[in-house]
Amino acid sequence: MEKIHFGNEIQRIMKQRNVSAAELAKILHLHVHSVYDMLKRDNIDVHRLMELSDILNYDFFQLVRPSSSSMPTWCNITFDNGKIVIENKLS
């Protein structure tokens, strides 16, 4: 699996959505320098990633979700409104 630099991915989506670091800092109740530091990092806390997915309306978890060919056939795994949802297909 290829290593993902989450800071770069977040920055890419921020650019697509025209969201500045200052705007994101205000929404997250952070100092703008903390946002810049976050964007430099290749890893990120899962809770922060869920928050950013919601704010930027983008499922960042799709970047690490296994391809459909490697997914178990007994369940569906989706990301919905900041939560990971596992649905049993056997019932």
Backbone torsions as a table, in degrees:
resi	resn	phi	psi	omega
1	MET	NA	131.2	-179.3
2	GLU	-71.0	138.0	-179.9
3	LYS	-71.0	136.3	-177.7
4	ILE	-106.9	131.7	174.9
5	HIS	-96.3	98.4	-174.2
6	PHE	-62.0	-35.5	178.1
7	GLY	-58.3	-44.0	178.4
8	ASN	-64.7	-40.5	-179.5
9	GLU	-66.5	-41.3	177.9
10	ILE	-63.4	-43.6	179.0
11	GLN	-61.0	-40.6	179.6
12	ARG	-61.3	-44.3	-179.5
13	ILE	-71.9	-36.6	175.8
14	MET	-58.1	-43.2	179.9
15	LYS	-64.0	-44.2	178.1
16	GLN	-60.4	-35.7	-176.0
17	ARG	-93.4	1.4	-177.3
18	ASN	55.2	46.2	177.6
19	VAL	-109.5	121.6	179.9
20	SER	-83.6	164.4	176.5
21	ALA	-62.1	-36.9	179.1
22	ALA	-64.9	-42.2	178.3
23	GLU	-64.5	-43.5	179.8
24	LEU	-64.3	-40.9	178.2
25	ALA	-59.8	-42.1	-179.6
26	LYS	-63.6	-44.5	-179.5
27	ILE	-64.5	-39.7	-177.4
28	LEU	-85.3	-3.4	-177.2
29	HIS	59.3	46.4	178.6
30	LEU	-123.1	163.0	170.4
31	HIS	-76.2	146.1	-177.3
32	VAL	-57.8	-32.4	178.2
33	HIS	-64.6	-31.8	176.8
34	SER	-66.7	-36.6	177.2
35	VAL	-66.6	-45.4	178.2
36	TYR	-60.1	-40.1	177.1
37	ASP	-63.0	-41.5	179.0
38	MET	-61.7	-39.5	-177.6
39	LEU	-70.9	-18.0	178.0
40	LYS	-84.1	-18.8	-173.6
41	ARG	-84.8	148.2	178.1
42	ASP	-90.3	-12.9	178.1
43	ASN	-123.1	166.0	-175.9
44	ILE	-155.9	149.4	176.5
45	ASP	-63.8	139.1	-177.9
46	VAL	-59.4	-41.0	-179.4
47	HIS	-65.1	-39.0	177.4
48	ARG	-66.5	-38.9	179.5
49	LEU	-65.0	-38.3	176.0
50	MET	-63.4	-42.4	179.5
51	GLU	-62.0	-46.1	179.3
52	LEU	-66.0	-36.7	176.8
53	SER	-59.4	-42.0	179.7
54	ASP	-69.0	-48.2	-177.4
55	ILE	-62.9	-44.7	-175.4
56	LEU	-92.5	1.8	179.2
57	ASN	51.8	51.6	179.9
58	TYR	-147.0	133.6	-179.1
59	ASP	-84.5	89.5	179.6
60	PHE	-65.4	-20.3	-179.4
61	PHE	-70.6	-17.7	176.5
62	GLN	-64.9	-20.1	179.2
63	LEU	-69.8	-24.2	-178.6
64	VAL	-115.5	-5.7	179.7
65	ARG	-68.5	132.7	179.3
66	PRO	-60.6	153.1	176.7
67	SER	-63.4	157.9	-176.1
68	SER	-60.4	-27.1	-179.5
69	SER	-71.7	-22.3	179.8
70	SER	-103.4	4.1	179.8
71	MET	-79.5	146.1	175.5
72	PRO	-64.4	145.5	-177.3
73	THR	-85.4	-10.3	-176.7
74	TRP	-87.7	-4.4	-178.9
75	CYS	-148.7	160.8	170.2
76	ASN	-110.2	132.8	176.3
77	ILE	-116.7	120.8	-179.1
78	THR	-132.9	168.2	176.7
79	PHE	-117.5	119.8	-175.7
80	ASP	-134.8	116.1	173.5
81	ASN	52.6	47.3	176.8
82	GLY	82.3	7.6	-178.2
83	LYS	-129.7	144.3	173.2
84	ILE	-85.0	126.2	-177.0
85	VAL	-114.9	123.7	176.8
86	ILE	-111.8	118.5	-177.2
87	GLU	-110.7	123.7	179.8
88	ASN	-75.0	121.8	178.6
89	LYS	-88.1	-7.3	-176.9
90	LEU	-84.5	-18.6	-176.5
91	SER	-87.0	NA	NA
